[in-house]
Amino acid sequence: MGRTVLVTGAGDALGARLLALLRRDPEVGRLIAVDRRPPLRRLPGVEFLSTDVRRPTLVAVLAERAVETVVHLDVRDAPPVPGESRSAVKENNVLGTMQLLGACQKVPGLRRLVVRSSTQVYGSPAREPALFGEDSPPRAAAGGGFARDVAEVEGYVRGFARRRPEVAVTVLRFAHLLGPGSDSRMAAYFRLPVLPTILGYDPRLQLVHEDDALEVLAWAVRDPGPGPGDGVYNVAGDGVLTLSQAARRLGRPTVPVLSPLTPLVGSALRSLGISGLSAEQFRSLLAGRVARTRLLREAMGGPLPHTTAETFADFAAVHGGGPLAPERLSRVVGRLEEVVRRG
């Protein structure tokens, strides 16, 4: 019959593509998708449950369907539902993970847990090492926002792994996800007609292609047990780009902003109906971060197919090039200049 696999956060593009990929895996007999949003598309043979990971009903779901593998994708850096507050995002990430792990704790047949995390767990300090390995301590807990969310999520996952040593636990720390169809926060930023930057900084960017992210997730579902890094892996394409290089390859103009004014710029963009930037994301554009991927290379037999530069090139081929709409460019630049003057 094959294994029964449950995927949380299945209502976005990454979740939908993972379900389609796992549906073709002969080792997977039953697929269960969980999200409070409707699925992007209904897939035959996939059971969709419209529920919230924060609800205790997941205990019954996991037990009644004899779930053997859980893939937890519902850890997000942006609201899954438009208009939700930052506190709602944190509740979904941290409390939702706690509730899910509590449900997993009560399922004796569970054998594998895969958790989506982020290299943002290392923070983006300007005076820290140039490279972060999986053994580098998280530096995000003292801050706030999504970086602190993933630090707390990983703490609860480590606790679960100690209580259930027979369950193979894999934590995947993804770099910024990007690709032609990506709906990530970084993709939204690069789709802006003008790219606000922080004056005096040109951060290093490390990216992972959405296709490669899918392959890594599928590998983590198939892999029989944790590897040399106690099941924690950095996931990123080789190489880096600076933000200025990325802007030039897109053909986007940049507008440098003083660091204290970043919240005002985010508010100004939102007032124009333009999403894709927040004060938290602006902070991540100070120094950037680059993570080592040695453990993933050893586990998968080599680097990911797409480098950071190739990942960005795929995105730019769809969303870059071509003239910007002059009236929109003038309106956005004028608003940003007004914010800077008032500051």
N, C-alpha and C positions, 0 to 999 in steps of 0.2 A: 504493500500500500504506500510506502514512502513515509517520510517524516511530515509532521504537522508544524507549519511555520506561521507565526503571528507577526505582523509588521504594524507598528504604530506610526502615526504621522504619514499615513498612506494617501492623504488627500492632495499632496502637492506633486510637482513634476517629478522629483527624484523618487518619491514613493511609488508613483504610478509606473515609472520605468523599471524599478526594482521588482515590482509584482509581475510585470510582463516577462522579465528575465527569469525569475524563479519559477514561473509557470512552465517554462520549457525545460527545467531541471528534472531529470528522471528520478533523482533522489527525493524530490519533494512531492508528497502525495496530496497534501491539503494546504491551502493558503487562506489565511484569515487576515483581512485588512481592517485596521481600526483608526478612525479619525472622526472628529466632530463635524468636519466639513464633508460635503458630498464628494465622491471620487471624480477625478477629471474624466475618467471613462470607465464604464463597466467592463470587466474582463470575464469571459466565461470561465467557470471553474474557480473563481475567487469569491469567497464569502466576505461581504462588507458589513461591518458593524458600525453604526453611527453612534459612537459613544465617546466619552472623554476619559483620558488616562487618569484623571484625578478622581474618578468614581470607583467605589469599591466593587462594582459589578464585574471588574476584570478577573477577580478571583474565580468566580463561577465559569467565566468564559474559558480561562486557561485550564481549569480542572475538567469541565465537561467535555472539552474537545481534545483532551490529552495532548496539549501543546508541548512539543519537545524543544523547539527553538523560538526565541523571541528576538526580533530585531527592533530596537528602540530608536526610531528616527525623529521622534517628536521632541527634539531639543532644538530650539529656534532662536535666531538672533533678531527676529522681527515678528510682529503680531501675525498669527496665521489668519486672523479675521480683521479686516480694516476697521480702524477706530478703537481698537483695544489699547489699553494703557500699558505702560512699562511694567506695572505691578502685576497685571494679568499675564504678561509674558513670563515673568519670573515664577509666578504660581504654576503655570503650565510646565515650565522646565524643571523646577526643583520639586515642588509638591507632587507634580504628575509623576516624576521619576520615583519619588519615595513610595507613592501608591502602587506603581507598577512593580517595584522591587518587593514590596510587601506581598503582592499577589503571587509573584514568582516564588517567594519563600515558601508558600503553602502548597506548591505543586511538586510532588515527589518525582514525577516523571520528566521534569525539565532537565535538559542536558546541555543547552547552549544559550548564551546571552550575548548579543552584539549591541553595543551602545555607540551612538553617534556623539562625538565630542568635537573639539575644535582646538587648533593650535593657539587660539586666543587665550587658552588657559595659562600660557607663559607670560601674558601681558605684552606690553610694547615699550619697555623702559629703554631710554636712550643710553644709559650707562651700564647696561648689562651685556652678557656675551653676545657675539655676533651670530652664534648658532646655538639652538636649543635642542638637546637630545631628549629622548623619552624619560631619562633619569633626572632631567632638570626639574627642580621643584617648581610647582605652580606659583606664579607671581601675581595672579589675578585676584586672589581672595581678599586682599586689602583694598582693592578698588571697588568698582560697582559694575552694573550692567551685565551684558551677556558673558563677559569674561569671568565674572564672579559666579554666574550661574553654572557654567561648565565646571568650574573648580568644585563647587558644592555637589554637583551631579556625580563627578568622579569620586568624591569622598564617599558618597552613599553606595556607589558601585563597588568600591574596595571593601566596604563593610559587608555587602552581600556576598562577595567572593570568599571572604573569611568564614562566613556562616555556612556557605554551601560549596565546599571545596570540590565536590564531584561535578559541579557545573563549569564548563569551559567558558570563561568570560573574556570577551575581546572588546577593547575600547579603541575606537578609531578617531584620532585627532586630525580632522580635515583642515587643510589650508583653505583659503577663500575659494569657494566653488564657482566655476565660470564655464561658460560654453554658449553656443548659439541660442539654445532654448532655456538657459538658466534663469530662474526667478529669485536668485539670491540677492542679498542686500548690496553686495559688491557689484553685481550686474546692473542693478538699478542705478547705482552711483555712476557707472561708466556710460549709462545711457543718457545722462544729463547733457543738455546742449552746451553747458559751460561747467568745467570741473573746478569747484572751489578747493583750494589747497591751503595749508598753513604756512604762513610767511616764514622763510628760513629753513624749511624742512623739505626733504625729498625722500620719502620713505621707501624701503625695499619691499617689494610685493612678491609673495610666493603663492602660486595658484595650483589648483587641481582641476583637470578637465572633468566635466560631468560624466562623460563616458567611462573614464578611468575610475571615478568614484563608484560607479555601478559595479565595475569588475571587482573592485576591492571589497565591496559589500557582499557580492556573491561568493567571493573566495572565503570571507569570514564566516558565511553560513555553512560552507562545505568543510572548512578546516576542522580537523578532529580535536584540536586542543590548543592551549596557549603556547606561544613561542618563547624565544629567549628574552623578550622584554616583559614577561609576566602578562602577556596579552594586551599590552598598550603599544600602539603604533602611530607614528606620524605619517600622514598621507599627503603627499605633495609632489608636483612635477619637479624635475631637475631644474636648477638655475633660478635666477631672480630677475625681476624688472624693477626699475625705479618708477615712481609715479610720473615723473616728467617724460620718461621714455614711453610709457603707456599712453599718455595724453597725445604725444606726437604721432604714435602709430594709429590712433583713432582719428586724428585730425581735429581734436577738440582744443579750444582755447582754455586756459586756466586763469583763475582769479585768486591771487594770494590774499589771505585774510589773517589778521592778528589772532593768535590763539584764544584770548579772552572773549573774542566776538563770535566764536563758532556756534554757540547756542542761538544767537540772533540770526545767523545765516540760515541755520536749519529751519527756524520759524519762518523766515522770509520765503524760503523755497516752498514750505508747506502751504503758506498763504497763497502762493501762485498755483497750487494744485500739483506741485512737483514733488514726488517722493524720491527716496534713494539716499538721503543723508540725514544723520542725526548727530547730536553732540558726541555721543559715544563713538560713533564711527569716525568722526573727525579726530577724536583723541587717538584712535588707532593709526591715523595718518601722520603721527609725529615721527617715530623711528621705524615703524613696521616690525616684522619679525621673520626670521628664517629658521626652519626646523630641519634637523637631520632626519633622513629616512633610511638609515642603514638597516634597521631591524625589518622594515617592510621589504627592502630589497632582498635580504637573506631569506625571508619567508616565502616570497613570491618568485624568487629566482631572477631578479633584475629590477631595473627602474620601471616606472610607469611609462606607458607608450608615449604620452604627450609631455614635453617639457613645459615649463611655465611660459616661455616665449611662444611655443606652438599653441598652447591653450588660448593665450591672448589673441593670437593671429586668427584662430577659428571664430572667436567672439567678434573681432574687428571686421572680419569678412562680411558679417551680417549687419552689425550695428555701427560700423565706422565708415569713414569716407563720405563723399558727397557733401554738397554745401548745406550749411545750417540755415534754418528759416530766419531771415534777417530780423523780422519783427519780434520773434520770440527771443532771439539772442540779445537784441537791444533792450527788451523789457527785463530780462533776467540780470544782465550786466548793470543796468540802471538801478535795479533794486538792491543788488549787492553793494554798489558804490554808495548808495544812500545809507545802508546799514553801517558801512565802514566810516562814513563821515560823521554819523551820529555818535558812533563809539568814540 
